[in-house]
């Protein structure tokens, strides 16, 4: 079974690009902190990529503000914070 990477990013195109780049891994993508917490409660991951700036037009807080929520659910999984800015 392939190792899993969770990508938390509101840009579906970015997630698709990473799926193509990390073809040796099972990539699961989600676009919100709430979805990420659900994914983390359902399974374990080798790595989490977290967008620093989730969609500023949504009610979602940005990735940095929600880092602690993700970290608490990640149980020691490395988290890499990414941004396009």
Beta strands, then each sheet from edge to edge (+ up, - down):
strand 1: 4-8
strand 2: 26-30
strand 3: 47-51
strand 4: 78-82
sheet 1: 2+ 1+ 3+ 4+
end
